[in-house]
Amino acid sequence: MSKPQSVQPAGHPGDEPVPREAWHALWAMVFGFFMILVDSTIVSVATPALMEAFGADVTGVLWVTSSYLLAYAVPLLITGRLGDRVGPKRIYMVGLVVFTAASLLCGLAPSLTWLIIARVIQGLGAAMMTPQTMAVITRTFPAARRGPAMALWGATAGVATLVGPIAGGLLIDAISWEWIFFINVPVGIIGLVLAWRLVPNLETHSHSFDWIGVVLSAVGLFCGVFAIQEGRTYDWGQLWGPISIPLLLAVGAVLLVVFLWWQARNRREPLVPLRLFRDRNFSVSNVAVTAVGFAVTGLIFPFMLYAQLVRGLSPTGAALLLAPQAVVSILMAPIIGRLVDRLHPRLVAGLGLAVLAGSLALLSLVMRPDSPTWLIMVVAVAMGLGMSAVWGPLSTSANRNLPRELAGAGAGIYNTTRQMGSVMGSAAIAALMTARLAAHLPGAGQGGPGQGGPIEHAGALPAPLREPFARAMAESMLMPAAVVALALVAALFYENSKHLQRPPAR
């Protein structure tokens, strides 16, 4: 099959009707997509419980999430291409089986090490599923009618990151931490039946696989993330030792540069077709969603620790503080979906990013031991408004002009950048929280259970420690706010969508 020479819109602009089967397939795949994204944040509320259960410190438990996010992000490029070649339905269903089986292993894990290994397997299953959801939208919905579909997809991504802590809190309080994984088993079986019955077998395209690119990107990304996550543990400035953080950072950077060079030189079929980035909106969306993924994952950890250890809330109570964010995101999704097809993407995404950045900065100000609950929930409402106007517009603008034969590649790239933002957010927030705790509470980030550190159990901290601990968590929250502000700058470079552009005057 010959390669297309330029990026052309998939579908035809106008009022081309959307087949009913397209919506059925989308809802079936969104069901599984929601589950795997919930698992990106469901562990955050279980951090104190896992520390107590396994006798681990904060950094060790954060790897339960970081390992999942890393295993989720690295294979996305190749699994997107696999969907094009084998069929998105087949790859999605295989990934769902892997994810569901790994969830059972997570709940049965006898140690933190085994839990991390099972989470890696979970991440691999999630990586097989995610690009197929976006590729099916690109291949079944006309370009000018993708706004509502992508708004649903984007709202699912945004709401799932918030429902994760709430669902986790309810399960931990009612039963135990193991059930945040066991619950995926029946949900996964239902999702498998829905996909088998409702998702169509779409046309496949022959693709070669860039295995050199896979190795370069995987090793480079792993070195970078591990270095940031473990930098404080192994001494940032130590050049030689058991693990050299500066060396790992250098190796990761060099490998990623070589990866980009190889993608430009590969004349057959690169893992990342760089010509897709000639479309400005695709490029801007990838930059912006990386920052948003970073911020959304990064904000969960300091907020949950603040809510449980400073305010003394249960896991459920801590998660419910952010419940208004999820509710507002759900309610606003259909409204934003209609606007995305009619307005300049800069208007919708730019406003959403501005509101989100401002609300995160405001959340940092109200994270005090004596802040009224209603004030925190008002800020959560503002965050929900911002989130609802971010996920859908970014994903719609990213894929609007993709050709059908590159739908999997484009979806793989977009989801990789989103997930790598999440991975880096998880790693960076761990390093920043440890640094701020060390500044306000010397020894706080070092002592695990039984080692003298103040973060030793899931209950509230002693009164004298609450104010400095809250200050450390609040200062950590400023980093996600700053990163979203960078995404806002990127959104200013959006150009009007092609289906809204007027034809040139004759």
PEJO-V607701 format. One record per residue. N is the residue number from 1. RES is the residue in one letter. SS is DSSP state (H for helix, E for strand, C for the rest). PHI is phi in whole degrees, -180 to 180 (999 if undefined). OMEGA is omega as a letter, one per 20 degrees, with the letter a starting at -180 (none if undefined). Layout:
[[N/RES/SS/PHI/OMEGA] [N/RES/SS/PHI/OMEGA]]
This chain:
[[1/M/C/999/a] [2/S/C/-73/r] [3/K/C/-84/r] [4/P/C/-68/a] [5/Q/C/-90/r] [6/S/C/-149/a] [7/V/C/-84/r] [8/Q/C/-118/a] [9/P/C/-62/r] [10/A/C/-84/a] [11/G/C/86/a] [12/H/C/-122/r] [13/P/C/-64/a] [14/G/C/122/a] [15/D/C/-107/r] [16/E/C/-59/a] [17/P/C/-68/r] [18/V/C/-97/r] [19/P/C/-60/r] [20/R/H/-60/a] [21/E/H/-63/r] [22/A/H/-64/r] [23/W/H/-68/r] [24/H/H/-61/r] [25/A/H/-64/a] [26/L/H/-63/r] [27/W/H/-63/r] [28/A/H/-64/a] [29/M/H/-78/r] [30/V/H/-63/r] [31/F/H/-58/r] [32/G/H/-73/r] [33/F/H/-59/r] [34/F/H/-60/a] [35/M/H/-63/a] [36/I/H/-72/r] [37/L/H/-76/r] [38/V/H/-57/a] [39/D/H/-71/r] [40/S/H/-72/a] [41/T/H/-124/a] [42/I/C/-64/a] [43/V/C/-75/a] [44/S/H/-59/a] [45/V/H/-75/a] [46/A/H/-92/a] [47/T/H/-54/r] [48/P/H/-61/a] [49/A/H/-65/r] [50/L/H/-70/r] [51/M/H/-60/a] [52/E/H/-72/a] [53/A/H/-68/a] [54/F/H/-108/a] [55/G/C/63/a] [56/A/C/-112/r] [57/D/C/-93/a] [58/V/H/-61/a] [59/T/H/-61/r] [60/G/H/-63/a] [61/V/H/-70/r] [62/L/H/-62/r] [63/W/H/-70/r] [64/V/H/-63/r] [65/T/H/-83/a] [66/S/H/-63/r] [67/S/H/-65/r] [68/Y/H/-64/a] [69/L/H/-65/a] [70/L/H/-68/r] [71/A/H/-67/r] [72/Y/H/-72/a] [73/A/H/-80/a] [74/V/H/-61/a] [75/P/C/-83/a] [76/L/H/-59/a] [77/L/H/-63/a] [78/I/H/-76/a] [79/T/H/-70/r] [80/G/H/-63/r] [81/R/H/-68/r] [82/L/H/-61/r] [83/G/H/-62/r] [84/D/H/-64/a] [85/R/H/-85/a] [86/V/H/-95/a] [87/G/C/119/a] [88/P/H/-62/a] [89/K/H/-64/a] [90/R/H/-64/a] [91/I/H/-65/r] [92/Y/H/-61/a] [93/M/H/-69/r] [94/V/H/-62/r] [95/G/H/-61/r] [96/L/H/-66/r] [97/V/H/-64/r] [98/V/H/-62/a] [99/F/H/-63/a] [100/T/H/-66/r] [101/A/H/-64/r] [102/A/H/-66/r] [103/S/H/-62/r] [104/L/H/-63/r] [105/L/H/-64/r] [106/C/H/-61/a] [107/G/H/-66/a] [108/L/C/-94/a] [109/A/C/-61/a] [110/P/C/-86/a] [111/S/C/-149/r] [112/L/H/-64/r] [113/T/H/-61/r] [114/W/H/-66/r] [115/L/H/-64/r] [116/I/H/-64/r] [117/I/H/-62/r] [118/A/H/-64/r] [119/R/H/-67/r] [120/V/H/-62/r] [121/I/H/-63/r] [122/Q/H/-56/a] [123/G/H/-62/r] [124/L/H/-64/r] [125/G/H/-64/r] [126/A/H/-63/r] [127/A/H/-65/r] [128/M/H/-73/a] [129/M/H/-84/a] [130/T/H/-60/a] [131/P/H/-62/a] [132/Q/H/-68/a] [133/T/H/-64/a] [134/M/H/-72/r] [135/A/H/-66/r] [136/V/H/-64/r] [137/I/H/-61/a] [138/T/H/-62/a] [139/R/H/-93/a] [140/T/H/-118/r] [141/F/C/-105/r] [142/P/C/-59/a] [143/A/H/-57/a] [144/A/H/-81/a] [145/R/H/-121/a] [146/R/C/-87/a] [147/G/H/-54/r] [148/P/H/-60/a] [149/A/H/-65/r] [150/M/H/-71/r] [151/A/H/-64/r] [152/L/H/-64/r] [153/W/H/-61/a] [154/G/H/-67/r] [155/A/H/-63/r] [156/T/H/-60/r] [157/A/H/-63/a] [158/G/H/-70/a] [159/V/H/-68/a] [160/A/H/-61/a] [161/T/H/-67/r] [162/L/H/-95/r] [163/V/H/-67/r] [164/G/H/-51/r] [165/P/H/-62/r] [166/I/H/-66/r] [167/A/H/-62/r] [168/G/H/-62/r] [169/G/H/-63/r] [170/L/H/-62/a] [171/L/H/-69/r] [172/I/H/-67/a] [173/D/H/-67/a] [174/A/H/-81/a] [175/I/C/-128/r] [176/S/C/-166/a] [177/W/C/-64/a] [178/E/C/-58/a] [179/W/H/-76/r] [180/I/H/-69/r] [181/F/H/-104/r] [182/F/H/-59/a] [183/I/H/-62/a] [184/N/H/-70/a] [185/V/H/-65/r] [186/P/H/-65/r] [187/V/H/-64/r] [188/G/H/-63/r] [189/I/H/-65/r] [190/I/H/-62/r] [191/G/H/-62/r] [192/L/H/-66/r] [193/V/H/-64/r] [194/L/H/-63/r] [195/A/H/-64/a] [196/W/H/-63/a] [197/R/H/-88/a] [198/L/H/-110/a] [199/V/C/-87/a] [200/P/C/-77/r] [201/N/C/-86/a] [202/L/C/-88/r] [203/E/C/-60/r] [204/T/C/-103/r] [205/H/C/-129/a] [206/S/C/-73/r] [207/H/C/-137/r] [208/S/C/-90/a] [209/F/C/-114/a] [210/D/C/-90/a] [211/W/H/-68/r] [212/I/H/-62/r] [213/G/H/-63/r] [214/V/H/-60/a] [215/V/H/-65/a] [216/L/H/-60/a] [217/S/H/-69/a] [218/A/H/-64/a] [219/V/H/-68/a] [220/G/H/-62/a] [221/L/H/-67/a] [222/F/H/-63/r] [223/C/H/-60/a] [224/G/H/-66/a] [225/V/H/-68/r] [226/F/H/-62/a] [227/A/H/-63/a] [228/I/H/-69/a] [229/Q/H/-64/a] [230/E/H/-105/a] [231/G/C/-55/a] [232/R/C/-70/a] [233/T/C/-63/a] [234/Y/C/-103/r] [235/D/C/73/a] [236/W/C/-53/a] [237/G/C/-91/a] [238/Q/C/-80/a] [239/L/C/-75/a] [240/W/C/-123/r] [241/G/C/164/r] [242/P/C/-55/r] [243/I/C/-138/a] [244/S/C/-96/a] [245/I/H/-65/r] [246/P/H/-59/r] [247/L/H/-67/r] [248/L/H/-63/r] [249/L/H/-61/a] [250/A/H/-65/r] [251/V/H/-62/r] [252/G/H/-61/a] [253/A/H/-64/a] [254/V/H/-64/a] [255/L/H/-64/r] [256/L/H/-70/r] [257/V/H/-66/r] [258/V/H/-63/r] [259/F/H/-59/r] [260/L/H/-64/r] [261/W/H/-61/a] [262/W/H/-68/r] [263/Q/H/-63/r] [264/A/H/-72/a] [265/R/H/-88/a] [266/N/C/-69/a] [267/R/C/-90/a] [268/R/C/-85/r] [269/E/C/-150/a] [270/P/C/-67/r] [271/L/C/-61/r] [272/V/C/-117/r] [273/P/C/-66/a] [274/L/H/-63/a] [275/R/H/-67/r] [276/L/H/-61/a] [277/F/H/-77/r] [278/R/H/-68/r] [279/D/C/-77/a] [280/R/H/-61/a] [281/N/H/-67/r] [282/F/H/-63/a] [283/S/H/-65/a] [284/V/H/-63/a] [285/S/H/-62/r] [286/N/H/-67/r] [287/V/H/-63/a] [288/A/H/-67/a] [289/V/H/-71/r] [290/T/H/-62/r] [291/A/H/-67/a] [292/V/H/-68/r] [293/G/H/-59/r] [294/F/H/-57/a] [295/A/H/-70/a] [296/V/H/-65/r] [297/T/H/-70/a] [298/G/H/-66/a] [299/L/H/-74/a] [300/I/H/-64/a] [301/F/H/-64/r] [302/P/H/-64/a] [303/F/H/-68/a] [304/M/H/-66/r] [305/L/H/-67/r] [306/Y/H/-62/a] [307/A/H/-65/a] [308/Q/H/-86/a] [309/L/H/-91/r] [310/V/H/-96/a] [311/R/C/-87/r] [312/G/C/72/a] [313/L/C/-80/r] [314/S/C/-73/r] [315/P/H/-54/r] [316/T/H/-66/r] [317/G/H/-61/r] [318/A/H/-64/a] [319/A/H/-68/a] [320/L/H/-68/r] [321/L/C/-61/r] [322/L/C/-99/a] [323/A/H/-57/r] [324/P/H/-58/r] [325/Q/H/-63/a] [326/A/H/-67/a] [327/V/H/-63/a] [328/V/H/-64/r] [329/S/H/-61/r] [330/I/H/-67/a] [331/L/H/-66/a] [332/M/H/-85/a] [333/A/H/-55/a] [334/P/H/-65/r] [335/I/H/-66/r] [336/I/H/-63/r] [337/G/H/-59/r] [338/R/H/-71/a] [339/L/H/-68/a] [340/V/H/-62/a] [341/D/C/-78/a] [342/R/C/-117/a] [343/L/C/-113/r] [344/H/C/-60/a] [345/P/H/-60/r] [346/R/H/-63/a] [347/L/H/-70/a] [348/V/H/-71/a] [349/A/H/-65/a] [350/G/H/-62/r] [351/L/H/-64/r] [352/G/H/-61/a] [353/L/H/-66/r] [354/A/H/-64/r] [355/V/H/-66/a] [356/L/H/-65/r] [357/A/H/-62/r] [358/G/H/-65/a] [359/S/H/-69/r] [360/L/H/-67/r] [361/A/H/-64/r] [362/L/H/-66/r] [363/L/H/-61/r] [364/S/H/-60/a] [365/L/H/-72/a] [366/V/H/-95/r] [367/M/C/-80/r] [368/R/C/-125/a] [369/P/C/-59/a] [370/D/C/-108/r] [371/S/C/-67/r] [372/P/C/-66/a] [373/T/H/-60/a] [374/W/H/-62/a] [375/L/H/-67/r] [376/I/H/-64/a] [377/M/H/-72/r] [378/V/H/-64/r] [379/V/H/-63/r] [380/A/H/-63/r] [381/V/H/-62/r] [382/A/H/-61/r] [383/M/H/-63/r] [384/G/H/-64/r] [385/L/H/-62/r] [386/G/H/-65/a] [387/M/H/-60/a] [388/S/H/-63/a] [389/A/C/-99/a] [390/V/C/-114/a] [391/W/H/-62/a] [392/G/H/-62/r] [393/P/H/-59/a] [394/L/H/-65/a] [395/S/H/-69/r] [396/T/H/-64/a] [397/S/H/-66/a] [398/A/H/-67/a] [399/N/H/-106/a] [400/R/C/-54/a] [401/N/C/-105/a] [402/L/C/-73/r] [403/P/C/-72/a] [404/R/H/-61/a] [405/E/H/-71/r] [406/L/H/-112/a] [407/A/H/-62/a] [408/G/H/-66/r] [409/A/H/-63/r] [410/G/H/-64/r] [411/A/H/-65/r] [412/G/H/-63/r] [413/I/H/-64/a] [414/Y/H/-61/a] [415/N/H/-71/r] [416/T/H/-66/r] [417/T/H/-64/r] [418/R/H/-63/a] [419/Q/H/-71/r] [420/M/H/-67/r] [421/G/H/-60/r] [422/S/H/-65/r] [423/V/H/-61/a] [424/M/H/-67/r] [425/G/H/-64/r] [426/S/H/-62/a] [427/A/H/-69/a] [428/A/H/-68/a] [429/I/H/-68/r] [430/A/H/-63/r] [431/A/H/-65/a] [432/L/H/-70/r] [433/M/H/-61/r] [434/T/H/-62/a] [435/A/H/-66/a] [436/R/H/-70/r] [437/L/H/-64/r] [438/A/H/-64/a] [439/A/H/-73/a] [440/H/H/-97/r] [441/L/C/-137/a] [442/P/C/-52/a] [443/G/C/91/a] [444/A/C/-66/a] [445/G/C/-84/a] [446/Q/C/-101/a] [447/G/C/-83/r] [448/G/C/-88/r] [449/P/C/-58/r] [450/G/C/79/a] [451/Q/C/-113/r] [452/G/C/94/r] [453/G/C/-78/a] [454/P/C/-74/r] [455/I/C/-96/a] [456/E/C/-113/a] [457/H/C/-156/a] [458/A/C/-86/r] [459/G/C/-83/r] [460/A/C/-70/r] [461/L/C/-72/r] [462/P/C/-58/a] [463/A/H/-50/a] [464/P/H/-66/a] [465/L/H/-92/a] [466/R/H/-68/a] [467/E/H/-64/r] [468/P/H/-65/r] [469/F/H/-66/r] [470/A/H/-61/r] [471/R/H/-63/r] [472/A/H/-64/r] [473/M/H/-67/r] [474/A/H/-64/r] [475/E/H/-65/r] [476/S/H/-65/a] [477/M/H/-67/a] [478/L/H/-68/r] [479/M/H/-66/r] [480/P/H/-57/r] [481/A/H/-63/a] [482/A/H/-66/a] [483/V/H/-68/r] [484/V/H/-65/r] [485/A/H/-61/r] [486/L/H/-65/r] [487/A/H/-63/r] [488/L/H/-62/r] [489/V/H/-61/r] [490/A/H/-62/a] [491/A/H/-64/r] [492/L/C/-65/a] [493/F/C/-94/r] [494/Y/C/-61/r] [495/E/C/-109/a] [496/N/C/-63/a] [497/S/C/-62/a] [498/K/H/-62/a] [499/H/H/-72/r] [500/L/H/-101/a] [501/Q/C/-76/r] [502/R/C/-74/r] [503/P/C/-66/a] [504/P/C/-61/r] [505/A/C/-67/r] [506/R/C/-84/none]]
